[in-house]
Amino acid sequence: MLLSLQTAFPETWRETFQLVASGFIWVLDLSRTVLGFALFGSSPGEIALKVLLIVLPCFVLVAGLLGTMGALYTLPFRSGRGAFLVAVVMSWWDWVRMTWFYWAGLLRFVVVMLGWVWGLLKLAGAMFVKLIKFIFTRPLALMDWATRQYFQPGVPWLAFLFIVIWAVLEATIFTFTLRPLITEVMADLTGGEVSPFWVTVILWPFLVILIAGSFAAIQALTDAIATKNTMQIVTTAVFEGFVMFFEVLFLYRELINAITPWIAQQTGFQLGFASTLAFASFGWVGVRAMTWFLFGRFGTPALLGILGRQKLAGTGMTGTGVAPIEPDFWKGPIDALKRESEWFKKEAKEVFELISLPVLQLLAAGVNFFVVVIVGRPTFTLPFRNLEQVLASTPLITASGKHVVPGGAA
């Protein structure tokens, strides 16, 4: 490029220009060789490694060569040549140091990243071990707690759970038993096909409520007997009879018809209407008696108390007031969030500093080469001690001629 510029000068000035430019020609040739070695390679991995390790130091090296050559050309016209040469030499010393610090900074960043990855792996492993421990020990602890709590006087939650499960189970059985009949009846009423799915959706919750109501009727009869009020006993007994009649006729009769064909197959005896009702009645009494004496008499009062929002005996609840929300309920999570936010800010600043300082120090060393040519002294005092020094304002020439960034190395 310099040789092409030579042709732009008159013939009398070409030798002078060639003499002046001769000092930069070898610098440009060397720069081409250095940058070619730094930017090109035989494989993508080699190129990536060179870009990471030597591209930036090589660019600063080229800047240093150009700045030094320019400084040598201005040397005869300067006063204080000794101090100026010292500044040039110290600029090269800064380049050597900053290149070393650049590589050391990259190594430090990699080590810190590996440490964080190892810490995250340890944390994940510890949490996984705690999860496995929780999975195996929590059911035992819960069982121990439930056992100790359940045998204390209070609400019979186990009986309450059993009666709910039994109502659901019995409703499921009767749903499959009655679904063909209900589907046929609804098809006759509507004059079209009825989906068995929608029949199940409507029939199942209806049966759950009826079966739970059957236990409630037995509880009402038991309470009436406990009061020894004859009129109340007779009234509830009549109601219980209606309940039994309905369940036997529409539920248990269909169940008996579904599960007793084997009697006719084995004995040849055909069940009539009366015998079917008798079997259904015996089945209703047997099922209700077994479930009532096992858990119904304990769980039904709890079910009625929950539905009626009544105070359950043995719970110790004396009012319906709502406990005030303690400050720790919301202060704790907020304080934890604040601590986590501060921790993330600190770690982000540390990562930014690890990435930025090695690069900025090397760039500052390159800037110093040209500043020395212009003002005779470097503008940056290297190395930078922390990120705050880098974030400070760009140094300006002061009255004393100093160009040191506040907080820099002495």
Residue, then its C-alpha position, 0 to 999 in steps of 0.5 A: m500500500l505504501l509503494s502504491l502511495q509513492t507514485a502519487f508524489p512527484e519524482t523529487w519526493r519519491e526517494t524521501f517518501q521511500l526513506v520515511a516509509s521504509g521503517f513501516i514497510w517491514v512492520l506491515d510485512l511482519s504484521r501480515t505474517v503475525l495476523g495470518f498466523a493468528l487468524f488462520g488454521s488447518s481446522p475449526g478447533e485450531i482457529a477457535l483456539k487461536v482466536l481465543l488465545i492469540v488474536l487479541p495479543c497479536f493485534v496489540l503487538v501490531a499496534g505496539l510495532l506501529g506506535t514504536m516506529g512512529a515514536l522513533y521517527t519523532l525522537p529527534f524532535r522531542s525534549g526529554r528523550g530519556a523519559f520518552l524512551v523509558a515510556v516506550v519501553m515500559s509500554w512494551w513491558d505493559w504489553v508483556r504483562m497484560t498478555w500474561f494476565y490475559w492468559a491467566g485471566l482466561l485460565r482463572f475464568v475456566v477454573v471458576m466456571l468448572g468450580w461453579v459447575w462442580g458446585l451445581l453438580k454437588l448441589a444436584g447430587a445432594m438434592f437427589v439424595k435428599l429426595i430419595k431419602f424423603i421418598f423412603t422415609r416420609p411415608l414412614a414418618l407420616m404413618d407414625w404421625a398419623t398413628r399417634q394422632y389418630f388414636q388421640p380423641g378427635v374426629p374419626w377421619l379414617a371412618f369418614l374416609f371409609i364411608v366416602i370410599w364405600a359410597v363411591l364403590e357401591a355407586t360404581i357397582f350399581t352404575f354398571t348394573l343399572r346402565p343397560l336398563i337406564t340406557e334403554v329407558m332413556a332411549d324409549l323416552t327420547g326416541g333416539e340412541v343415548s350414549p352410555f358415557w353420558v348415562t354414566v356421568i349422570l347416574w354415578p353422582f346420583l347413586v353416590i348421593l343416594i347411598a350416602g343418604s342411606f347411611a344418613a337415614i340409619q343415623a337418624l333412626t339411631d339418634a331417634i332410638a337414643t332419644k327414646n321418643t316413640m313418635q320420632i322412632v316411628t317416623t324415622a322407621v317409616f322413612e327408613g322403610f321407604v329408603m330400604f324399599f327404594e334401594v331394594l327395588f331399584l338397586y339391589r334387585e337389579l344386582i341380584n338379577a345380574i349375579t344369580p343366574w348361576i342358581a338356575q343353571q346349577t339347580g334349575f330353580q327359577l327365582g320369582f319376583a318375591s324370591t328376588l325381592a327377598f334376596a335383595s332385602f337380605g343383601w341390603v340388610g347384610v351389606r348395611a349392617m356390616t358397613w354400619f357396624l364397621f365404620g358407618r356409625f363412626g363416619t356418618p356423624a362426621l360426614l353430617g357434621i361437615l355437610g352441616r358446618q357443625k362443630l365436630a366433637g373432639t376437635g377442640m374448635t370453639g369458633t369460626g374466626v380466621a387466624p391473622i396472617e403473621p408477618d413472617f408469612w410474607k416477610g420471610p419469602i420477601d427477605a429470601l428473594k432480596r438475598e437471592s437478588e443480591w447474590f445474583k447481582k454479586e455473582a453477575k458482577e464477578v463473572f463480568e469482571l472475570i471476562s472483561l478485565p483481561v480483555l480491557q487491560l490488553l486493549a489499554a496496553g495497545v492504546n498506551f502505545f499511541v498515547v505515548v507517541i502523542v503526549g509522551r506518557p501512557t494514559f492508563t496505569l496497568p493493571f486495572r485492580n477492579l471493575e470500578q476502575v474500568l467503569a470510571s470516566t476516561p482520563l483527561i490531561t490534567a494541569s500536572g500532565k498526569h493521565v492516571v485513572p483514579g484507583g489504578a495501580a501505582 
